[in-house]
Amino acid sequence: MYRYYINCNNWKPTREEWIYATRCIIKTEVERIDKFVFQRDAKFALAGQLLIRYLLSKVFERKSSSFEIQRSERGRPFIESIPKFDFNLSHHNQLVCIAGTFDGQIGCDTMEYRLNNEPKESIESLTNLLRGEFTKNEYDFILNKSKDEKIRFCHFYRIWCLKESYVKWLGYGIGFKLSRLNFCIETENFDENNSQQILFDTKLEIDNKLIDEKLRFDEQIIYLPDNEQQIITLCLSNRNTCQPFIELTIDDILKGCTPLDENIHDEEKWWNNFQGKKLK
């Protein structure tokens, strides 16, 4: 299987990079990206589209421009292939990540895990706001395993990421009742001395019944600059190998992508529009 991520927070697009990048994806996707108000959102969306094509190029050993990427009714990108290859993309905070496999469906989600900034609200306030989405067991894991506020936020983001990865594995966008899912954490803490560590022993109950053990959850911490951390969680078949994510740079991705040339006449416009977007 395949697992990649890029730290988009570090990418400050040059004119040449932006123009080349927009040439490597289809026009309708560039037009969608062009509608974003903020530079950050446009940058992350573009990186995601490039990452999909980079992944497919690596998997099938073909030019990235040769793939017809479609979207499902729920907006999820996919390709028609034999054998079937499934992939899922996620972006949040600093990272854009993707995972793909020939062994069943896959759901990928990422969230902040440990940040230096003080939270805008207490963990009690946040958890109570979303209490209807958690089981009693999860609520206890978030609030009662530690008195350290930062650890409690870590527990909150970990549970939320697990839930989202399962919903994305199902192929849902919204509409699934998250309180039906009860995640039972076996290993409470990650080993900060092992940046390649993957936890895979978390169990899932749905409607109070333990699910088939053929489904697995892989959880990995990505260690960011300034001692911050971000979590990536995969929901996937246990037939898949358990392997860490590989970090890519924007140079890696651009070198792995080939232009479609659909956008060659508008490339300057896309760059100027990006430059005119708001900064967050």
C-alpha positions, 0 to 999 in steps of 0.5 A: 500500500501507499502513504504520503504526506506534505507539510503545506505550511512550509510551501510558499508558492513561486509563480513558476510552481503555481503555474506548473501545478495548475497545468498538471490538473484538469481545468474544472479542478483549477476553477474550483480551487480558484473560488477559494477566498483565502490563499491557504485554502487554495494552496492546500486544495491544489496540493491535494489534487497534485498528491492524488496524481502523484500517488496514481503515477507511482502506483500504476507507473504511468504519467500523472496526466494519463488518469481520468479522475472522477468524483462520486455522488458524495464528492470523493475522487476515484478512478476506474481500475482493474484491479480496484484501487482505492485512495483517500485524501485529507488535509488539516492544520499543516498537512495534506496526506493521502493513502491508497490500497488495492486491498479493500476500501480506505479512509484517511483523516488528519487533525492537529494533535499537540499545538503550542498555542493556548486553546480558545476554549476549554476541553470541557466546553468543546467536549460538551458542545459535541457530547452527543457525538461521543459515547460514555467510554470516549467521554471518559477517555478524553476528560478523565485519563489526565488532568493535563489540558494539552493531553486531554485535547490530544485525546479529543483529537485522537477520538475524533480522527478515528471517527472521521476515518471510519466514516470516510472508509464508509464513503460518507461525507455527513449523515452518519451518527457518530455516537454509534461508534465507540472506540476502545483505546488499548495503547493510551500514549505514543512513544515520542522517541519513535517517530515511525511508530504506528498504533494499530490496536484500537478496537471499534464497537458499533451499536455496542457490538465489537466489529469484525477484526478484519478492519484495522485502525492505523494511527501515526503522529507526525512531528512538526517544527516547533515541537508541535504534532499532528495525527494521521489515522487510517481505517483499512483492511487488516490485509494491508501492511502496517507502514509509516507515512512518507514525507514529500516536498512540493518539489518531489510532487511536481517532479512526479507530475506531468502537465495536461496543458488544458490550462496553458492559456489561463495560467497567468490568470490563475497565478494573479488570482492566487496572489489577490486572495486573502491571507489568513 
